[in-house]
Amino acid sequence: MSWKRICNGLLGPDIPVHLRDDFTLLTARHMRGQARLLFVGFILSLPMVVLGASPGAGPLVAYGLPAAIFVLCALALASVARPLAPSATAEEARKTIDTLWQLCLLAAALGSLWCVASWASAPVEVRLYYPAIMSLGALMLSYCLMAVRSVAMSVLLVTLGPVACVLAGTGATMDRVLAVSILIAVGFQMVMMVRHQQLLVSLVEERHKSGELARRDPLTGLANRRALIEQFEGFADSGASLRLMVIDIDRFKRINDRFGHDMGDRVLQTIATVLLSHARGDICAARLGGEEFAMLSRSDALDPALALQLLREIRTSEMPHGEAVTASIGVADAVVTQAEDWTALYGQADRALYRAKDEGRDRVEAFEKDAAAQARTPSRPATGLNRLSRG
């Protein structure tokens, strides 16, 4: 194993690319919660720090360093006063982690300076108290920050590194025993960090899998209605011009009646495979329910000619029941700016689809306002979950 791999392993787990943003958000939230407790604890312990400072260290060490630590803790508490918003981005989470990292490193450096200065100026019989106190504080600090391994390890090195070096260099047996004990405690803490972050990665992985399952149609593997609307909302945030194609299988009820629902499911899976082959880039292929499917994307990415191509591919696909299947498609375009625009866009594509059914099926119809005004069949609500067969 190379030194580079060892260093990478110590600084943090190898997180799959698709999980990195979720992992960053989770660790930032975890770190903020722990940091609040940590800095409150530091502030409460500062009177003991002032009281325990070595008389020979001088006022700068006895009062100046604790005062500086108090200021840093107050700034840190202000920075984590509000939790990350549910809609926070990974970039916002990284900024939070970096800010806390910098404040913790400064506080750790000041604490280490207090310890070494107090130790050097204290009587021999009480010197060991200072590295012992610092070790307790450093281990508590790293434990609270272990959600981000690189942060916790750097804080450990800044707080305990100088202390261990000073103790090891005195030549006194008990100083060296304490230095070795500190290194053992640091090693144990590092092992716990690794285990802790492995658990966090596993948690993020399980959340990701659950989220994917919640957004997938279990029969066809396509996106479901929920995932399609989420994709729509993402487009709406940027004020995009979108195109929606609603695809409905013609006379699907007859297939279920003649060949059974299991065969009908296999037909749906075959058609889903056709749609999925065109779901590239931002194009989302979804099953809305029953025998109804949809394709959604930006207008410049979803070519209107694709609707005719889909009709041809569905018509010529080899179906499991041995007979040809056709579909009807309704197409609608709109510039959307908010999530509520989904109802209007779906309603337009739905009315175009009804017109395709009325005109003989196995055809594509685009929504037109004039034609909609003369529509003979009203559209069903866009939010319904149970789909009725259109025939």
C-alpha positions as CSV (number, residue, x, y, z in Angstrom):
1,M,0.0,0.0,0.0
2,S,1.4,3.4,-1.0
3,W,1.9,6.3,1.4
4,K,-0.6,8.3,-0.7
5,R,-3.3,5.7,-0.2
6,I,-2.5,5.6,3.5
7,C,-2.8,9.4,3.8
8,N,-6.0,9.4,1.8
9,G,-7.5,6.7,4.0
10,L,-6.6,8.7,7.2
11,L,-8.0,12.0,5.9
12,G,-11.3,10.5,4.8
13,P,-13.2,7.6,3.3
14,D,-13.4,7.0,-0.4
15,I,-16.9,8.1,-1.1
16,P,-18.6,7.2,-4.4
17,V,-19.2,10.3,-6.6
18,H,-23.0,10.0,-6.5
19,L,-23.0,10.1,-2.7
20,R,-20.6,12.9,-2.1
21,D,-23.0,15.8,-1.9
22,D,-25.4,13.8,0.3
23,F,-22.5,12.8,2.5
24,T,-21.2,16.4,2.8
25,L,-24.7,17.6,3.8
26,L,-25.1,14.9,6.4
27,T,-21.6,15.5,7.9
28,A,-22.1,19.2,8.0
29,R,-25.4,18.9,9.9
30,H,-23.8,16.4,12.3
31,M,-20.8,18.6,12.8
32,R,-22.9,21.7,13.5
33,G,-24.9,19.9,16.2
34,Q,-21.8,18.5,17.9
35,A,-20.0,21.8,17.5
36,R,-22.6,23.7,19.5
37,L,-22.2,21.4,22.5
38,L,-18.4,21.6,22.1
39,F,-18.1,25.4,22.1
40,V,-20.5,25.8,25.0
41,G,-18.4,23.3,26.9
42,F,-15.3,25.2,26.1
43,I,-16.8,28.5,27.4
44,L,-17.9,26.9,30.6
45,S,-14.5,25.4,31.2
46,L,-12.6,28.7,30.6
47,P,-12.8,29.8,34.3
48,M,-10.9,26.6,35.2
49,V,-8.3,27.3,32.5
50,V,-7.7,30.8,34.1
51,L,-7.6,29.3,37.6
52,G,-5.2,26.5,36.6
53,A,-2.7,28.6,34.6
54,S,0.8,28.5,35.9
55,P,1.6,31.6,38.0
56,G,5.0,31.8,36.2
57,A,3.4,31.9,32.7
58,G,2.4,35.5,32.9
59,P,-0.9,37.4,32.3
60,L,-0.8,36.8,28.5
61,V,-1.0,33.0,29.0
62,A,-3.2,33.1,32.1
63,Y,-5.8,35.6,30.8
64,G,-5.0,36.6,27.2
65,L,-5.2,33.1,25.7
66,P,-8.5,32.1,27.5
67,A,-10.0,35.4,26.4
68,A,-9.0,34.7,22.7
69,I,-10.5,31.2,23.0
70,F,-13.7,32.7,24.4
71,V,-13.9,35.1,21.4
72,L,-13.4,32.2,18.9
73,C,-16.0,30.1,20.7
74,A,-18.5,32.9,20.6
75,L,-17.9,33.4,16.8
76,A,-18.3,29.7,16.3
77,L,-21.6,29.6,18.2
78,A,-22.8,32.5,16.1
79,S,-21.9,30.7,12.9
80,V,-23.9,27.5,13.9
81,A,-26.8,29.3,15.6
82,R,-29.1,28.4,12.7
83,P,-29.2,24.8,11.3
84,L,-28.7,24.2,7.7
85,A,-31.9,24.7,5.7
86,P,-33.5,21.5,4.3
87,S,-32.8,23.0,0.8
88,A,-29.1,23.7,1.5
89,T,-26.6,22.9,-1.2
90,A,-23.5,20.8,-0.8
91,E,-21.5,24.0,-1.4
92,E,-23.1,25.7,1.5
93,A,-22.3,22.6,3.6
94,R,-18.7,22.7,2.6
95,K,-18.5,26.4,3.6
96,T,-19.9,25.5,7.0
97,I,-17.4,22.7,7.5
98,D,-14.5,25.0,6.4
99,T,-15.5,27.8,8.8
100,L,-15.8,25.4,11.7
101,W,-12.5,23.8,10.8
102,Q,-10.7,27.1,10.8
103,L,-12.2,28.2,14.1
104,C,-11.5,24.8,15.8
105,L,-7.9,24.9,14.5
106,L,-7.3,28.4,15.9
107,A,-8.9,27.4,19.3
108,A,-6.8,24.2,19.3
109,A,-3.5,26.1,18.6
110,L,-4.3,28.6,21.4
111,G,-5.0,25.8,23.8
112,S,-1.8,24.0,22.8
113,L,0.1,27.2,23.4
114,W,-1.5,27.6,26.8
115,C,-0.6,24.1,27.7
116,V,3.1,24.2,26.6
117,A,3.6,27.7,28.2
118,S,2.0,26.6,31.5
119,W,3.9,23.3,31.5
120,A,7.3,25.0,30.9
121,S,6.8,27.6,33.7
122,A,5.1,25.3,36.3
123,P,6.9,23.7,39.2
124,V,8.1,20.2,38.4
125,E,5.7,18.5,40.8
126,V,2.6,19.8,38.9
127,R,3.8,19.9,35.3
128,L,2.1,16.6,34.3
129,Y,-1.3,18.1,35.0
130,Y,-1.1,20.4,32.0
131,P,-0.6,17.8,29.2
132,A,-3.2,15.6,31.0
133,I,-5.7,18.4,30.9
134,M,-4.9,19.2,27.3
135,S,-5.2,15.6,26.3
136,L,-8.8,15.4,27.7
137,G,-9.8,18.6,25.9
138,A,-8.2,17.4,22.6
139,L,-9.9,14.0,22.7
140,M,-13.2,15.6,23.5
141,L,-12.7,18.1,20.6
142,S,-11.8,15.4,18.1
143,Y,-14.7,13.2,19.2
144,C,-17.2,16.0,18.5
145,L,-15.6,16.7,15.1
146,M,-15.1,13.1,13.9
147,A,-17.9,13.4,11.4
148,V,-15.3,15.0,9.2
149,R,-12.1,13.0,9.6
150,S,-9.7,15.4,8.2
151,V,-11.0,18.1,10.6
152,A,-10.7,15.9,13.6
153,M,-7.3,14.6,12.8
154,S,-5.8,18.1,12.1
155,V,-7.2,19.3,15.4
156,L,-5.6,16.3,17.2
157,L,-2.3,17.0,15.6
158,V,-2.4,20.7,16.5
159,T,-3.4,20.1,20.1
160,L,-1.5,17.0,21.1
161,G,1.5,17.0,18.6
162,P,3.4,19.8,20.4
163,V,2.5,18.4,23.8
164,A,3.7,14.9,23.0
165,C,7.0,16.2,21.4
166,V,7.8,18.3,24.5
167,L,7.1,15.4,26.9
168,A,9.1,13.0,24.9
169,G,12.1,15.3,24.8
170,T,12.5,15.9,28.5
171,G,14.2,12.6,29.3
172,A,12.0,12.0,32.3
173,T,10.5,8.6,32.5
174,M,7.0,9.7,33.5
175,D,7.0,12.4,30.8
176,R,7.8,9.8,28.2
177,V,5.1,7.4,29.6
178,L,2.5,10.2,29.3
179,A,3.7,11.0,25.7
180,V,3.3,7.3,24.7
181,S,-0.1,7.2,26.4
182,I,-1.2,10.3,24.4
183,L,-0.1,8.7,21.2
184,I,-2.0,5.5,22.0
185,A,-5.1,7.5,22.8
186,V,-4.7,9.3,19.5
187,G,-4.4,6.1,17.6
188,F,-7.5,4.7,19.3
189,Q,-9.4,7.9,18.4
190,M,-8.3,7.5,14.8
191,V,-9.7,4.0,14.6
192,M,-13.0,5.2,16.1
193,M,-13.1,8.0,13.4
194,V,-12.7,5.4,10.7
195,R,-15.5,3.3,12.1
196,H,-17.7,6.3,12.6
197,Q,-17.3,7.5,9.0
198,Q,-17.9,4.0,7.6
199,L,-21.2,4.0,9.4
200,L,-22.0,7.5,8.0
201,V,-21.2,6.3,4.5
202,S,-23.4,3.3,5.0
203,L,-26.2,5.5,6.2
204,V,-25.9,7.8,3.2
205,E,-25.9,4.8,0.9
206,E,-29.0,3.4,2.4
207,R,-30.7,6.8,2.2
208,H,-29.7,7.1,-1.4
209,K,-31.1,3.6,-2.2
210,S,-34.3,4.3,-0.4
211,G,-34.7,7.6,-2.3
212,E,-34.1,5.9,-5.6
213,L,-36.7,3.2,-4.8
214,A,-39.2,5.9,-3.8
215,R,-38.7,7.5,-7.2
216,R,-38.8,4.4,-9.4
217,D,-41.8,2.5,-10.8
218,P,-41.2,-1.0,-9.4
219,L,-42.7,-2.7,-12.5
220,T,-40.8,-1.0,-15.3
221,G,-37.8,0.7,-13.6
222,L,-38.8,4.0,-15.1
223,A,-39.1,7.2,-13.0
224,N,-42.5,7.4,-11.3
225,R,-44.9,10.4,-11.1
226,R,-43.1,11.8,-8.1
227,A,-39.7,11.7,-9.8
228,L,-41.1,13.3,-12.9
229,I,-42.6,16.2,-11.0
230,E,-39.4,16.7,-9.1
231,Q,-37.6,16.9,-12.4
232,F,-40.2,19.4,-13.6
233,E,-39.7,21.5,-10.5
234,G,-35.9,21.6,-11.1
235,F,-36.5,22.9,-14.6
236,A,-39.1,25.4,-13.3
237,D,-36.5,27.0,-11.0
238,S,-34.5,28.1,-14.0
239,G,-37.5,29.3,-16.0
240,A,-37.0,26.7,-18.8
241,S,-39.0,26.1,-21.9
242,L,-40.2,22.5,-21.5
243,R,-41.9,19.8,-23.7
244,L,-44.0,17.1,-22.2
245,M,-45.1,14.0,-24.1
246,V,-47.9,11.8,-22.5
247,I,-48.0,8.3,-24.0
248,D,-50.9,6.0,-23.6
249,I,-51.1,2.4,-24.8
250,D,-54.1,1.9,-27.1
251,R,-56.7,-0.7,-26.0
252,F,-54.5,-2.0,-23.3
253,K,-57.5,-3.3,-21.3
254,R,-58.0,-5.9,-24.1
255,I,-54.5,-7.2,-23.6
256,N,-55.2,-7.7,-19.9
257,D,-58.6,-9.3,-20.6
258,R,-57.3,-11.7,-23.2
259,F,-53.9,-12.6,-22.0
260,G,-54.0,-11.8,-18.3
261,H,-52.5,-9.1,-16.2
262,D,-49.1,-10.8,-16.0
263,M,-48.8,-10.6,-19.8
264,G,-50.0,-7.0,-19.6
265,D,-47.2,-6.2,-17.2
266,R,-44.7,-7.7,-19.6
267,V,-46.1,-5.6,-22.4
268,L,-45.6,-2.5,-20.2
269,Q,-42.0,-3.5,-19.5
270,T,-41.3,-3.9,-23.2
271,I,-42.7,-0.4,-23.9
272,A,-40.7,1.0,-21.0
273,T,-37.6,-0.4,-22.5
274,V,-38.4,1.6,-25.7
275,L,-38.8,4.8,-23.8
276,L,-35.8,4.2,-21.6
277,S,-33.6,4.0,-24.7
278,H,-34.3,7.6,-25.4
279,A,-33.9,8.9,-21.8
280,R,-30.5,10.6,-22.3
281,G,-29.1,13.7,-20.6
282,D,-32.0,15.7,-19.0
283,I,-34.7,13.6,-20.7
284,C,-36.8,11.9,-18.1
285,A,-38.9,8.8,-19.0
286,A,-41.6,8.0,-16.5
287,R,-44.6,5.8,-15.9
288,L,-47.5,7.9,-14.6
289,G,-49.7,4.9,-13.8
290,G,-51.6,2.1,-15.5
291,E,-50.7,2.2,-19.2
292,E,-49.7,5.9,-19.2
293,F,-46.1,7.0,-19.6
294,A,-44.4,10.4,-20.1
295,M,-41.3,12.0,-21.5
296,L,-40.2,15.3,-20.2
297,S,-37.2,17.6,-20.9
298,R,-36.3,21.1,-22.2
299,S,-37.8,21.9,-25.5
300,D,-34.4,22.0,-27.3
301,A,-33.5,18.6,-25.9
302,L,-36.7,16.7,-26.6
303,D,-37.2,16.7,-30.4
304,P,-40.9,16.7,-31.3
305,A,-40.0,14.2,-34.0
306,L,-39.2,11.7,-31.2
307,A,-43.0,11.3,-30.7
308,L,-43.4,9.8,-34.2
309,Q,-40.3,7.7,-33.7
310,L,-41.8,6.3,-30.5
311,L,-45.0,5.4,-32.2
312,R,-43.0,3.5,-34.9
313,E,-40.8,1.7,-32.4
314,I,-43.7,0.7,-30.2
315,R,-45.7,-0.5,-33.2
316,T,-42.8,-2.6,-34.5
317,S,-41.5,-3.9,-31.2
318,E,-41.8,-7.7,-30.6
319,M,-44.3,-8.0,-27.9
320,P,-44.5,-10.9,-25.5
321,H,-48.1,-11.8,-26.4
322,G,-47.2,-12.0,-30.1
323,E,-49.4,-9.1,-31.3
324,A,-48.6,-5.6,-32.3
325,V,-49.3,-2.8,-29.9
326,T,-49.9,0.9,-30.7
327,A,-49.9,4.0,-28.6
328,S,-51.3,7.6,-28.8
329,I,-49.2,10.6,-27.7
330,G,-50.2,14.1,-26.6
331,V,-47.5,16.8,-26.7
332,A,-47.5,20.2,-25.0
333,D,-44.9,23.0,-24.7
334,A,-44.6,25.8,-22.1
335,V,-42.2,28.1,-20.4
336,V,-42.5,27.3,-16.8
337,T,-41.3,29.4,-13.8
338,Q,-42.9,27.7,-10.8
339,A,-43.8,24.2,-9.6
340,E,-47.6,25.0,-9.9
341,D,-47.1,25.2,-13.7
342,W,-47.1,21.4,-13.8
343,T,-50.9,21.2,-13.6
344,A,-51.3,23.4,-16.7
345,L,-48.7,21.7,-18.7
346,Y,-49.9,18.2,-17.9
347,G,-53.5,19.3,-18.6
348,Q,-52.5,20.5,-22.1
349,A,-50.7,17.3,-23.0
350,D,-53.6,15.3,-21.6
351,R,-56.1,17.1,-23.8
352,A,-53.9,16.6,-26.8
353,L,-53.7,12.9,-26.0
354,Y,-57.5,12.7,-25.8
355,R,-57.7,14.3,-29.3
356,A,-55.2,11.7,-30.6
357,K,-57.6,9.0,-29.2
358,D,-60.6,10.6,-30.8
359,E,-58.8,10.9,-34.1
360,G,-58.2,7.2,-34.4
361,R,-55.3,6.3,-32.1
362,D,-51.7,5.4,-33.1
363,R,-51.0,9.1,-33.7
364,V,-49.4,12.2,-32.2
365,E,-51.4,15.4,-31.4
366,A,-49.9,18.6,-30.2
367,F,-51.8,20.9,-27.8
368,E,-53.4,23.9,-29.6
369,K,-55.4,26.5,-27.7
370,D,-58.1,26.7,-30.5
371,A,-58.5,23.0,-30.6
372,A,-58.7,22.8,-26.8
373,A,-61.6,25.2,-26.8
374,Q,-63.5,22.8,-29.0
375,A,-62.5,19.7,-27.0
376,R,-65.4,17.3,-26.6
377,T,-64.0,15.4,-23.6
378,P,-62.9,17.2,-20.5
379,S,-59.5,16.3,-19.1
380,R,-59.2,14.4,-15.9
381,P,-57.4,16.0,-12.9
382,A,-53.6,16.0,-13.3
383,T,-53.1,15.0,-9.7
384,G,-55.0,11.7,-9.7
385,L,-53.0,8.7,-8.8
386,N,-55.3,5.9,-10.0
387,R,-55.4,5.9,-13.8
388,L,-58.4,4.7,-15.8
389,S,-57.8,3.0,-19.2
390,R,-58.4,5.4,-22.1
391,G,-58.7,2.6,-24.6
